[in-house]
């Protein structure tokens, strides 16, 4: 079976270095050790958050980076046979109210900047690993416009 993130890169035409060691180094050097403002201004194209960080391995692949937002496709690996896929978006600025619509749809306050699609975790009051990882990295997931 082909790695989901590799299929995504092929579809986007954005082939990058995908060996595990490089992706873990990218997390350590370009995500975990950079300032929050630097990360928001220049998001890392691809990285893996190791299982040891928040209890679940997550693969982040940048799919959108423009003046209004940046977004990652997130593959959460619960086990070798159980993966979950989501999108994580950071709204840089308002775009005709679009962030409000998406945020409300996914059960978030309408004016937050970080939007993830793991609505099930919010509905079930379960752990939202994406938000947990962001918080561990020092990001304010409740940041508002």
NUNU-420601 format. One record per residue (C-alpha): residue number from 1; residue in three letters; x, z, y. Coordinates in steps of 0.5 Angstrom, whole numbers. Layout:
NUNU-420601
<kemi><seq>NUM</seq><type>ALA</type><u>X</u><w>Z</w><v>Y</v></kemi>
...
//
This chain:
NUNU-420601
<kemi><seq>1</seq><type>UNK</type><u>0</u><w>0</w><v>0</v></kemi>
<kemi><seq>2</seq><type>UNK</type><u>3</u><w>-2</w><v>7</v></kemi>
<kemi><seq>3</seq><type>UNK</type><u>4</u><w>4</w><v>12</v></kemi>
<kemi><seq>4</seq><type>UNK</type><u>-2</u><w>4</w><v>17</v></kemi>
<kemi><seq>5</seq><type>UNK</type><u>2</u><w>4</w><v>23</v></kemi>
<kemi><seq>6</seq><type>UNK</type><u>6</u><w>-2</w><v>20</v></kemi>
<kemi><seq>7</seq><type>UNK</type><u>0</u><w>-6</w><v>20</v></kemi>
<kemi><seq>8</seq><type>UNK</type><u>-2</u><w>-4</w><v>27</v></kemi>
<kemi><seq>9</seq><type>UNK</type><u>5</u><w>-6</w><v>29</v></kemi>
<kemi><seq>10</seq><type>UNK</type><u>5</u><w>-13</w><v>26</v></kemi>
<kemi><seq>11</seq><type>UNK</type><u>-2</u><w>-14</w><v>29</v></kemi>
<kemi><seq>12</seq><type>UNK</type><u>0</u><w>-12</w><v>36</v></kemi>
<kemi><seq>13</seq><type>UNK</type><u>6</u><w>-16</w><v>35</v></kemi>
<kemi><seq>14</seq><type>UNK</type><u>10</u><w>-10</w><v>37</v></kemi>
<kemi><seq>15</seq><type>UNK</type><u>15</u><w>-9</w><v>31</v></kemi>
<kemi><seq>16</seq><type>UNK</type><u>20</u><w>-3</w><v>33</v></kemi>
<kemi><seq>17</seq><type>UNK</type><u>25</u><w>1</w><v>29</v></kemi>
<kemi><seq>18</seq><type>UNK</type><u>20</u><w>4</w><v>24</v></kemi>
<kemi><seq>19</seq><type>UNK</type><u>25</u><w>8</w><v>19</v></kemi>
<kemi><seq>20</seq><type>UNK</type><u>23</u><w>15</w><v>18</v></kemi>
<kemi><seq>21</seq><type>UNK</type><u>30</u><w>18</w><v>21</v></kemi>
<kemi><seq>22</seq><type>UNK</type><u>29</u><w>14</w><v>28</v></kemi>
<kemi><seq>23</seq><type>UNK</type><u>22</u><w>16</w><v>29</v></kemi>
<kemi><seq>24</seq><type>UNK</type><u>24</u><w>23</w><v>28</v></kemi>
<kemi><seq>25</seq><type>UNK</type><u>29</u><w>23</w><v>33</v></kemi>
<kemi><seq>26</seq><type>UNK</type><u>25</u><w>19</w><v>38</v></kemi>
<kemi><seq>27</seq><type>UNK</type><u>20</u><w>25</w><v>37</v></kemi>
<kemi><seq>28</seq><type>UNK</type><u>26</u><w>30</w><v>38</v></kemi>
<kemi><seq>29</seq><type>UNK</type><u>30</u><w>26</w><v>44</v></kemi>
<kemi><seq>30</seq><type>UNK</type><u>24</u><w>23</w><v>47</v></kemi>
<kemi><seq>31</seq><type>UNK</type><u>18</u><w>27</w><v>47</v></kemi>
<kemi><seq>32</seq><type>UNK</type><u>20</u><w>34</w><v>45</v></kemi>
<kemi><seq>33</seq><type>UNK</type><u>26</u><w>35</w><v>50</v></kemi>
<kemi><seq>34</seq><type>UNK</type><u>23</u><w>31</w><v>56</v></kemi>
<kemi><seq>35</seq><type>UNK</type><u>19</u><w>33</w><v>62</v></kemi>
<kemi><seq>36</seq><type>UNK</type><u>12</u><w>33</w><v>61</v></kemi>
<kemi><seq>37</seq><type>UNK</type><u>12</u><w>28</w><v>68</v></kemi>
<kemi><seq>38</seq><type>UNK</type><u>17</u><w>23</w><v>65</v></kemi>
<kemi><seq>39</seq><type>UNK</type><u>13</u><w>23</w><v>58</v></kemi>
<kemi><seq>40</seq><type>UNK</type><u>6</u><w>21</w><v>62</v></kemi>
<kemi><seq>41</seq><type>UNK</type><u>10</u><w>16</w><v>67</v></kemi>
<kemi><seq>42</seq><type>UNK</type><u>14</u><w>13</w><v>61</v></kemi>
<kemi><seq>43</seq><type>UNK</type><u>10</u><w>14</w><v>54</v></kemi>
<kemi><seq>44</seq><type>UNK</type><u>15</u><w>13</w><v>48</v></kemi>
<kemi><seq>45</seq><type>UNK</type><u>13</u><w>7</w><v>44</v></kemi>
<kemi><seq>46</seq><type>UNK</type><u>13</u><w>10</w><v>37</v></kemi>
<kemi><seq>47</seq><type>UNK</type><u>14</u><w>17</w><v>34</v></kemi>
<kemi><seq>48</seq><type>UNK</type><u>13</u><w>22</w><v>28</v></kemi>
<kemi><seq>49</seq><type>UNK</type><u>11</u><w>29</w><v>29</v></kemi>
<kemi><seq>50</seq><type>UNK</type><u>14</u><w>32</w><v>23</v></kemi>
<kemi><seq>51</seq><type>UNK</type><u>9</u><w>37</w><v>19</v></kemi>
<kemi><seq>52</seq><type>UNK</type><u>14</u><w>43</w><v>21</v></kemi>
<kemi><seq>53</seq><type>UNK</type><u>11</u><w>42</w><v>28</v></kemi>
<kemi><seq>54</seq><type>UNK</type><u>4</u><w>44</w><v>27</v></kemi>
<kemi><seq>55</seq><type>UNK</type><u>3</u><w>44</w><v>20</v></kemi>
<kemi><seq>56</seq><type>UNK</type><u>1</u><w>36</w><v>19</v></kemi>
<kemi><seq>57</seq><type>UNK</type><u>5</u><w>30</w><v>20</v></kemi>
<kemi><seq>58</seq><type>UNK</type><u>2</u><w>25</w><v>25</v></kemi>
<kemi><seq>59</seq><type>UNK</type><u>5</u><w>18</w><v>27</v></kemi>
<kemi><seq>60</seq><type>UNK</type><u>4</u><w>16</w><v>34</v></kemi>
<kemi><seq>61</seq><type>UNK</type><u>4</u><w>8</w><v>36</v></kemi>
<kemi><seq>62</seq><type>UNK</type><u>3</u><w>6</w><v>43</v></kemi>
<kemi><seq>63</seq><type>UNK</type><u>-3</u><w>1</w><v>44</v></kemi>
<kemi><seq>64</seq><type>UNK</type><u>-4</u><w>1</w><v>51</v></kemi>
<kemi><seq>65</seq><type>UNK</type><u>0</u><w>2</w><v>57</v></kemi>
<kemi><seq>66</seq><type>UNK</type><u>-3</u><w>0</w><v>64</v></kemi>
<kemi><seq>67</seq><type>UNK</type><u>-4</u><w>3</w><v>71</v></kemi>
<kemi><seq>68</seq><type>UNK</type><u>-11</u><w>6</w><v>68</v></kemi>
<kemi><seq>69</seq><type>UNK</type><u>-9</u><w>9</w><v>62</v></kemi>
<kemi><seq>70</seq><type>UNK</type><u>-4</u><w>10</w><v>56</v></kemi>
<kemi><seq>71</seq><type>UNK</type><u>-7</u><w>10</w><v>49</v></kemi>
<kemi><seq>72</seq><type>UNK</type><u>-4</u><w>12</w><v>42</v></kemi>
<kemi><seq>73</seq><type>UNK</type><u>-6</u><w>10</w><v>35</v></kemi>
<kemi><seq>74</seq><type>UNK</type><u>-5</u><w>17</w><v>31</v></kemi>
<kemi><seq>75</seq><type>UNK</type><u>-5</u><w>17</w><v>24</v></kemi>
<kemi><seq>76</seq><type>UNK</type><u>-5</u><w>24</w><v>21</v></kemi>
<kemi><seq>77</seq><type>UNK</type><u>-3</u><w>25</w><v>14</v></kemi>
<kemi><seq>78</seq><type>UNK</type><u>-6</u><w>31</w><v>11</v></kemi>
<kemi><seq>79</seq><type>UNK</type><u>-3</u><w>28</w><v>4</v></kemi>
<kemi><seq>80</seq><type>UNK</type><u>-1</u><w>22</w><v>1</v></kemi>
<kemi><seq>81</seq><type>UNK</type><u>-8</u><w>20</w><v>-1</v></kemi>
<kemi><seq>82</seq><type>UNK</type><u>-11</u><w>23</w><v>5</v></kemi>
<kemi><seq>83</seq><type>UNK</type><u>-10</u><w>20</w><v>12</v></kemi>
<kemi><seq>84</seq><type>UNK</type><u>-14</u><w>20</w><v>18</v></kemi>
<kemi><seq>85</seq><type>UNK</type><u>-14</u><w>16</w><v>24</v></kemi>
<kemi><seq>86</seq><type>UNK</type><u>-15</u><w>17</w><v>31</v></kemi>
<kemi><seq>87</seq><type>UNK</type><u>-14</u><w>15</w><v>38</v></kemi>
<kemi><seq>88</seq><type>UNK</type><u>-11</u><w>19</w><v>44</v></kemi>
<kemi><seq>89</seq><type>UNK</type><u>-12</u><w>17</w><v>51</v></kemi>
<kemi><seq>90</seq><type>UNK</type><u>-9</u><w>20</w><v>57</v></kemi>
<kemi><seq>91</seq><type>UNK</type><u>-13</u><w>17</w><v>64</v></kemi>
<kemi><seq>92</seq><type>UNK</type><u>-8</u><w>16</w><v>69</v></kemi>
<kemi><seq>93</seq><type>UNK</type><u>-13</u><w>14</w><v>74</v></kemi>
<kemi><seq>94</seq><type>UNK</type><u>-21</u><w>13</w><v>74</v></kemi>
<kemi><seq>95</seq><type>UNK</type><u>-23</u><w>6</w><v>72</v></kemi>
<kemi><seq>96</seq><type>UNK</type><u>-30</u><w>5</w><v>75</v></kemi>
<kemi><seq>97</seq><type>UNK</type><u>-32</u><w>11</w><v>71</v></kemi>
<kemi><seq>98</seq><type>UNK</type><u>-30</u><w>9</w><v>64</v></kemi>
<kemi><seq>99</seq><type>UNK</type><u>-26</u><w>16</w><v>63</v></kemi>
<kemi><seq>100</seq><type>UNK</type><u>-33</u><w>19</w><v>64</v></kemi>
<kemi><seq>101</seq><type>UNK</type><u>-36</u><w>15</w><v>59</v></kemi>
<kemi><seq>102</seq><type>UNK</type><u>-31</u><w>16</w><v>53</v></kemi>
<kemi><seq>103</seq><type>UNK</type><u>-30</u><w>23</w><v>55</v></kemi>
<kemi><seq>104</seq><type>UNK</type><u>-37</u><w>25</w><v>54</v></kemi>
<kemi><seq>105</seq><type>UNK</type><u>-38</u><w>20</w><v>48</v></kemi>
<kemi><seq>106</seq><type>UNK</type><u>-33</u><w>24</w><v>44</v></kemi>
<kemi><seq>107</seq><type>UNK</type><u>-35</u><w>31</w><v>46</v></kemi>
<kemi><seq>108</seq><type>UNK</type><u>-30</u><w>33</w><v>52</v></kemi>
<kemi><seq>109</seq><type>UNK</type><u>-32</u><w>35</w><v>59</v></kemi>
<kemi><seq>110</seq><type>UNK</type><u>-33</u><w>28</w><v>63</v></kemi>
<kemi><seq>111</seq><type>UNK</type><u>-27</u><w>29</w><v>68</v></kemi>
<kemi><seq>112</seq><type>UNK</type><u>-21</u><w>31</w><v>63</v></kemi>
<kemi><seq>113</seq><type>UNK</type><u>-15</u><w>27</w><v>63</v></kemi>
<kemi><seq>114</seq><type>UNK</type><u>-13</u><w>27</w><v>55</v></kemi>
<kemi><seq>115</seq><type>UNK</type><u>-18</u><w>24</w><v>51</v></kemi>
<kemi><seq>116</seq><type>UNK</type><u>-18</u><w>24</w><v>43</v></kemi>
<kemi><seq>117</seq><type>UNK</type><u>-23</u><w>21</w><v>38</v></kemi>
<kemi><seq>118</seq><type>UNK</type><u>-23</u><w>27</w><v>33</v></kemi>
<kemi><seq>119</seq><type>UNK</type><u>-30</u><w>29</w><v>35</v></kemi>
<kemi><seq>120</seq><type>UNK</type><u>-31</u><w>32</w><v>28</v></kemi>
<kemi><seq>121</seq><type>UNK</type><u>-26</u><w>38</w><v>30</v></kemi>
<kemi><seq>122</seq><type>UNK</type><u>-30</u><w>39</w><v>36</v></kemi>
<kemi><seq>123</seq><type>UNK</type><u>-37</u><w>39</w><v>32</v></kemi>
<kemi><seq>124</seq><type>UNK</type><u>-34</u><w>43</w><v>26</v></kemi>
<kemi><seq>125</seq><type>UNK</type><u>-30</u><w>48</w><v>31</v></kemi>
<kemi><seq>126</seq><type>UNK</type><u>-24</u><w>46</w><v>26</v></kemi>
<kemi><seq>127</seq><type>UNK</type><u>-17</u><w>45</w><v>28</v></kemi>
<kemi><seq>128</seq><type>UNK</type><u>-16</u><w>39</w><v>33</v></kemi>
<kemi><seq>129</seq><type>UNK</type><u>-8</u><w>38</w><v>31</v></kemi>
<kemi><seq>130</seq><type>UNK</type><u>-7</u><w>32</w><v>36</v></kemi>
<kemi><seq>131</seq><type>UNK</type><u>-9</u><w>37</w><v>42</v></kemi>
<kemi><seq>132</seq><type>UNK</type><u>-5</u><w>43</w><v>38</v></kemi>
<kemi><seq>133</seq><type>UNK</type><u>1</u><w>38</w><v>38</v></kemi>
<kemi><seq>134</seq><type>UNK</type><u>0</u><w>37</w><v>46</v></kemi>
<kemi><seq>135</seq><type>UNK</type><u>-1</u><w>44</w><v>47</v></kemi>
<kemi><seq>136</seq><type>UNK</type><u>5</u><w>46</w><v>43</v></kemi>
<kemi><seq>137</seq><type>UNK</type><u>9</u><w>41</w><v>47</v></kemi>
<kemi><seq>138</seq><type>UNK</type><u>7</u><w>44</w><v>54</v></kemi>
<kemi><seq>139</seq><type>UNK</type><u>1</u><w>39</w><v>56</v></kemi>
<kemi><seq>140</seq><type>UNK</type><u>-5</u><w>42</w><v>59</v></kemi>
<kemi><seq>141</seq><type>UNK</type><u>-10</u><w>39</w><v>55</v></kemi>
<kemi><seq>142</seq><type>UNK</type><u>-15</u><w>41</w><v>60</v></kemi>
<kemi><seq>143</seq><type>UNK</type><u>-12</u><w>37</w><v>66</v></kemi>
<kemi><seq>144</seq><type>UNK</type><u>-18</u><w>34</w><v>70</v></kemi>
<kemi><seq>145</seq><type>UNK</type><u>-18</u><w>29</w><v>75</v></kemi>
//
